[in-house]
Amino acid sequence: MRKEHQIEFLEALLSPAYRACGFKYKDLKQILGKNRKTAKITYELHKLRERDAVKKLQNTHYYRLTKEGYILNFFLIF
């Protein structure tokens, strides 16, 4: 995770707006821009879900960054 678009993705996840109720895929798409490929966003989100850094909230379209996810994101960014 050293490419510029990957770092932008992680910084978007660390946004304070998503700490309380989580984020939607649509929110990420708006922050990262319309010229960003949908498959890349999905791929990055899937990688984080496999590492248990992001959990999908049950019966919703929201995702939430886990405690391990915050640690992993700070480690990867810095």
C-alpha positions, 0 to 999 in steps of 0.5 A: 500500500504505497501507491498514491491512490491507496494512501488517499483511500486510507486517509478517506477511511480515517476521516472523523466523519465516519467514526460514529456511524461508519461509511458507505461505499457511495461515500468513498466514491464521492470523496475519491472522485468520479474518475476513480475506477469502481473496481479499484475501490472495491478491491481495496475495501475487500483487502481490508475486510480480509484483514479484519480492518473493516467490518460490514455492519449487519443488515445495512450498507455501512462499513466500520473501521475496526480498532485493528483497522485504525492501527493498520491504517496509521502504520501503512500511511506513516 
